[in-house]
């Protein structure tokens, strides 16, 4: 049997933050009703407040398969509402995340007369396996109901309110809750064989 010759390879030093992220957070997280980040004040949908600060918008690049089976990268917009604000503890640092209900991108988002409308009632199961975003990724939007009986809302961009260069809790208004066991969050197990490439887009032929 031939002895395998091993060569020592110098591996670049991994950033400490990435190392802890790879190990995952503690199983206990702290939940909050509100959070200030990116110059915006966010709070959960269940909070009874006169202001509406629970709308979120996320822009993301998604692999998309064309009709001729070629794969391209498309930009998509996702719209949702914040259900939970969680602070994940990675031992040496914490990371705020938003757990959201997301409008169905296949039939829950449409453009009409120059406005974007979203359905925040039907088809919210689409992202049940992947409801979280980093708080730093969230862009704030407001929703105005199309009519009293409609499930559709007009998307309005949120103006800046002057919370610049802030990333903190507003402790005077938002009290933290008891530690939350992350295993109790109702998120389905991830299917490793599940495809994450969109099949329902035509793309642009070049």
Secondary structure, 3 states (H helix, E strand, C coil): CCCCCCCCCCCCCCCHHHHHHHHCCCCEEEEECEEEECCEEEECCCCCCCCCCCEEEEEEEEEEECCCCCEEEEEEEEEEEEEEEEEEECCCCEEEEEEEEECCCCCCEEEECCEEEEECCCCHHHHCCCCEEEHHHCEEEEEEECCCCCCEEEEEECCCCCCCCCEECCCCCCCCCCEEEHHHCCCCCCCCCCCCCECCCCCCCC
